Amino acid sequence: MCDGHVEEAKRVATFAIRDAVPGDMGVLGGVFRRASLSNEGDRGNLLAHPDFLELSDLAVTQGRTRAAVADGVIVGFATWLGTGDVLEVEDLFVDPEWMRQGIARALVLDLFAIARGRGVRRVEVTANQHALGFYTKVGFAVGCNVQTTFGPGLRMHVTL
């Protein structure tokens, strides 16, 4: 470049979203663990309780997991619970190397589409403090404060 500065090339995330299958559990577990431990505020509690870093296969076997795949590898995933007229975002994790590239947003929008397809008009999530900004940006409104295993959280919702 003319000014002598070299800009770091940014990876442009090209990915697809698909249903996760039981054979994906090893990769999903790795994304879950790396993403969970990347949050400095939760790391100490998680390392003190390693059982919280074990991803259950229940959402996958029940068909409630969507995986974001880039370059043939799962780089993020979302799970949900459906209860009547509400869809609950249960998990949303993106591999730290792929964060801030639109993958989490795309997974949430995918869950919105699933909710609409089921006739559900409200999506809810319990967000910890470090996720509040993200969920607000994708359209969730803050509801009430709740207590989670590792501290305070916020119930949030979006009406579709």
Sequence and secondary structure as in RCSB ss.txt:
>XXXX:A:sequence
MCDGHVEEAKRVATFAIRDAVPGDMGVLGGVFRRASLSNEGDRGNLLAHPDFLELSDLAVTQGRTRAAVADGVIV
GFATWLGTGDVLEVEDLFVDPEWMRQGIARALVLDLFAIARGRGVRRVEVTANQHALGFYTKVGFAVGCNVQTTF
GPGLRMHVTL
>XXXX:A:secstr
 TTS           EEEE  GGGHHHHHHHHHHHHHT HHHHHHHHH GGGG   SHHHHTT EEEEEETTEEE
EEEEEEEETTEEEEEEEEE GGGTTSSHHHHHHHHHHHHHHHTT  EEEEEEEGGGHHHHHHTT EEEEEEEETT
EEEEEEEEE 
